[in-house]
Amino acid sequence: MKVSSKQKALVIGAGPAGLTAALELLKRSDTEITILERDAVVGGLAKTVEYKKCRFDIGPHHFITESDRITAWWQDIAEGDFFEHKRYTRIFYNHHFFNYPLEPVNVIRGLNILECARSVFSYMWVRFFPIKEVTSFEDWVTNQFGRRLFSIFFKTYTEKVWGIPCNEISADWAAQRIKGFSLSKAIFYAFFGRFFTKNKPRTINDVFHYPARGAGTFWEKVAGRVKAYPQAEILMQQSVAKIEHDHHRIVSVSTRNMAANGVGAAVPLERHAADVFLSTMPLQQLILSLDPLPPAVVVRAAQALRYRGLITINLIIDRHHVSADHWIYVHEKTVRMGRIGNMNNFSLKMVDDAAKHTALSLEYFTYVDEPFWFKPEHELIELAKYELEKIGLVRASSVIDGMVLRTPEAYPVYDANYKEHLCCVLDYLGIFKNLHLMGRNGMHRYNNMDVAMLSALDVVDRMLATQPHDFCHQKKEKPVSATL
Ligand SMILES: Cc1cc2nc3c(=O)[nH]c(=O)nc-3n(C[C@H](O)[C@H](O)[C@H](O)COP(=O)(O)OP(=O)(O)OC[C@H]3O[C@@H](n4cnc5c(N)ncnc54)[C@H](O)[C@@H]3O)c2cc1C
């Protein structure tokens, strides 16, 4: 039964969380909804971009979840355009490809007997002498796998992703991403996994779904359903710049039209009033947009939250087959790239002429104040070509075209002090009774699509049940598939 409500809701962001919340509210109530989206396309980080008849996600986005509610939601929207894949992923380290999940024979071959013996010894060592005070990612993983395997299979890639040493990354990140996974489990599932599929930890789960023409097409369908309701609209290229509040209530948000001529402050703002506000914009931006600004201590805490940017260099290769991998994690220190996604292996429809071409998406992690962020497109493409050849995957001369996508806030950073800053920000935002936070950057949580969606469904459940919100004590999440 629909809840009758004369209220108007404003949703900031047409990514997975914003679109999920909007559609769920529309299905279950007659709330009037406006979604404000900064970008020209929907889908947020899960959008798909087309270039020269090839389609690229911002890093291929696979659909995987343990939630029955999310599975039902996905199946309903996808209407059959949702194909099952058996994950094939490898790690490139020290000139060798290691299968992931790790397979003992493949590991022994790649590491040689001496390195294996060292790894086993260092694993046994931490079993007897674990690090007692676990504060960092390095401590956490070393306790699970031993120092040797930590440095082979975790350190380099993790430091590429975050750009900070593993002993300065909070243990929370490892606990959230690779909880329930240990060396003994990895070996057990490597030998006997096929007989024990039911309780397999999600970190080594190997089946996922993907739509034929990119993850973003799924979110375009959700947007289509939202727009089919007469009381809903999605306003594109509207970037929230100011959020007015009064007496512990948000009153309105004002947006800058990104398509309008004029630069920055020269473009007049457009004001949108509503009764209730749902936000997926990065928390730092949200705090800095508040008018009046919060107390200085809250502003400082928001400014201390950090985001890791991502540059994806998307290349078209003049071959129909490059490798069978969905992803290759590049742990090799001698190249800067972190991960390669092969779009053809997610779906042959990602490339119009898949008989001749392969679409590869190479991920480079960076902070937006690093010189790397500002490198011109042609230099980045040359770098990607050089590195592909260097690791022996594709000759530079096989790359026929390329384009670059820059994502400034791809990852909310869990550095050593993030929790303190986050709690300060969330405590302050808790005073606004008509503001709901959800999603990945909206809550500063390193989540996959399913968990971002669950946070949106949770907001809608609470809104329709009129339960009070409690930002600092959100429901415990299940761990999500790890990027090892
Ligand atoms: C490289 C990479 C690979 C990933 N792979 C996977 C995967 O394989 N599977 C998976 O499930 N998840 C994956 N994820 C995670 C997934 O992208 C996120 O969990 C999901 O997109 C979060 O949804 P969201 O709506 O919370 O945020 P977002 O996707 O970030 O959407 C937020 C939206 O808000 C808009 N916005 C921001 N600021 C403003 C503003 N001021 N005004 C108006 N609009 C604004 C943005 O433009 C965006 O559209 C991956 C993420 C990355 C970076």
The ligand as an SDF file (V2000), in Angstrom:
LIG
                    3D

 53 58  0  0  0  0  0  0  0  0999 V2000
   37.0730    2.1250  -10.0430 C   0  0  0  0  0  0  0  0  0  0  0  0
   35.8350    1.6810   -9.3260 C   0  0  0  0  0  0  0  0  0  0  0  0
   35.3570    0.4020   -9.5390 C   0  0  0  0  0  0  0  0  0  0  0  0
   34.2090   -0.0370   -8.8820 C   0  0  0  0  0  0  0  0  0  0  0  0
   33.7620   -1.2910   -9.1370 N   0  0  0  0  0  0  0  0  0  0  0  0
   32.6260   -1.7090   -8.5720 C   0  0  0  0  0  0  0  0  0  0  0  0
   32.1040   -2.9850   -8.8850 C   0  0  0  0  0  0  0  0  0  0  0  0
   32.6800   -3.7230   -9.6670 O   0  0  0  0  0  0  0  0  0  0  0  0
   30.9370   -3.3650   -8.2990 N   0  0  0  0  0  0  0  0  0  0  0  0
   30.2660   -2.5570   -7.4230 C   0  0  0  0  0  0  0  0  0  0  0  0
   29.1980   -2.9510   -6.9380 O   0  0  0  0  0  0  0  0  0  0  0  0
   30.7500   -1.3360   -7.1020 N   0  0  0  0  0  0  0  0  0  0  0  0
   31.8990   -0.8960   -7.6490 C   0  0  0  0  0  0  0  0  0  0  0  0
   32.3900    0.3470   -7.3440 N   0  0  0  0  0  0  0  0  0  0  0  0
   31.6870    1.1520   -6.3270 C   0  0  0  0  0  0  0  0  0  0  0  0
   30.4740    1.8850   -6.9010 C   0  0  0  0  0  0  0  0  0  0  0  0
   30.8940    2.7540   -7.9340 O   0  0  0  0  0  0  0  0  0  0  0  0
   29.8120    2.7020   -5.7960 C   0  0  0  0  0  0  0  0  0  0  0  0
   29.5190    1.8850   -4.7020 O   0  0  0  0  0  0  0  0  0  0  0  0
   28.5190    3.3610   -6.2190 C   0  0  0  0  0  0  0  0  0  0  0  0
   28.6560    4.0640   -7.4120 O   0  0  0  0  0  0  0  0  0  0  0  0
   28.0770    4.3300   -5.1200 C   0  0  0  0  0  0  0  0  0  0  0  0
   26.8840    4.9400   -5.4830 O   0  0  0  0  0  0  0  0  0  0  0  0
   26.5010    6.3740   -4.8940 P   0  0  0  0  0  0  0  0  0  0  0  0
   25.2100    6.7510   -5.4930 O   0  0  0  0  0  0  0  0  0  0  0  0
   26.6120    6.3380   -3.4280 O   0  0  0  0  0  0  0  0  0  0  0  0
   27.6620    7.3540   -5.3510 O   0  0  0  0  0  0  0  0  0  0  0  0
   28.1330    7.8550   -6.7680 P   0  0  0  0  0  0  0  0  0  0  0  0
   28.1620    6.7550   -7.7390 O   0  0  0  0  0  0  0  0  0  0  0  0
   29.3950    8.5920   -6.4890 O   0  0  0  0  0  0  0  0  0  0  0  0
   26.9950    8.8930   -7.2040 O   0  0  0  0  0  0  0  0  0  0  0  0
   26.9040   10.1580   -6.6090 C   0  0  0  0  0  0  0  0  0  0  0  0
   26.2960   11.1080   -7.6270 C   0  0  0  0  0  0  0  0  0  0  0  0
   26.1920   12.3980   -7.0220 O   0  0  0  0  0  0  0  0  0  0  0  0
   26.5810   13.3750   -7.9660 C   0  0  0  0  0  0  0  0  0  0  0  0
   27.0590   14.5620   -7.2440 N   0  0  0  0  0  0  0  0  0  0  0  0
   28.1740   14.6890   -6.5030 C   0  0  0  0  0  0  0  0  0  0  0  0
   28.2730   15.9500   -6.0350 N   0  0  0  0  0  0  0  0  0  0  0  0
   27.2030   16.6140   -6.4900 C   0  0  0  0  0  0  0  0  0  0  0  0
   26.7420   17.9560   -6.3740 C   0  0  0  0  0  0  0  0  0  0  0  0
   27.4280   18.8700   -5.6860 N   0  0  0  0  0  0  0  0  0  0  0  0
   25.5840   18.3010   -6.9810 N   0  0  0  0  0  0  0  0  0  0  0  0
   24.8680   17.3940   -7.7030 C   0  0  0  0  0  0  0  0  0  0  0  0
   25.2630   16.1140   -7.8680 N   0  0  0  0  0  0  0  0  0  0  0  0
   26.4040   15.7400   -7.2570 C   0  0  0  0  0  0  0  0  0  0  0  0
   27.7030   12.6930   -8.7600 C   0  0  0  0  0  0  0  0  0  0  0  0
   27.8890   13.3070  -10.0280 O   0  0  0  0  0  0  0  0  0  0  0  0
   27.1680   11.2660   -8.8670 C   0  0  0  0  0  0  0  0  0  0  0  0
   26.3880   11.0830  -10.0240 O   0  0  0  0  0  0  0  0  0  0  0  0
   33.5390    0.8190   -7.9620 C   0  0  0  0  0  0  0  0  0  0  0  0
   34.0330    2.1080   -7.7550 C   0  0  0  0  0  0  0  0  0  0  0  0
   35.1670    2.5420   -8.4170 C   0  0  0  0  0  0  0  0  0  0  0  0
   35.6840    3.9290   -8.1790 C   0  0  0  0  0  0  0  0  0  0  0  0
  1  2  1  0
  2  3  1  0
  2 52  2  0
  3  4  2  0
  4  5  1  0
  4 50  1  0
  5  6  2  0
  6  7  1  0
  6 13  1  0
  7  8  2  0
  7  9  1  0
  9 10  1  0
 10 11  2  0
 10 12  1  0
 12 13  2  0
 13 14  1  0
 14 15  1  0
 14 50  1  0
 15 16  1  0
 16 17  1  0
 16 18  1  0
 18 19  1  0
 18 20  1  0
 20 21  1  0
 20 22  1  0
 22 23  1  0
 23 24  1  0
 24 25  2  0
 24 26  1  0
 24 27  1  0
 27 28  1  0
 28 29  2  0
 28 30  1  0
 28 31  1  0
 31 32  1  0
 32 33  1  0
 33 34  1  0
 33 48  1  0
 34 35  1  0
 35 36  1  0
 35 46  1  0
 36 37  1  0
 36 45  1  0
 37 38  2  0
 38 39  1  0
 39 40  1  0
 39 45  2  0
 40 41  1  0
 40 42  2  0
 42 43  1  0
 43 44  2  0
 44 45  1  0
 46 47  1  0
 46 48  1  0
 48 49  1  0
 50 51  2  0
 51 52  1  0
 52 53  1  0
M  END
$$$$
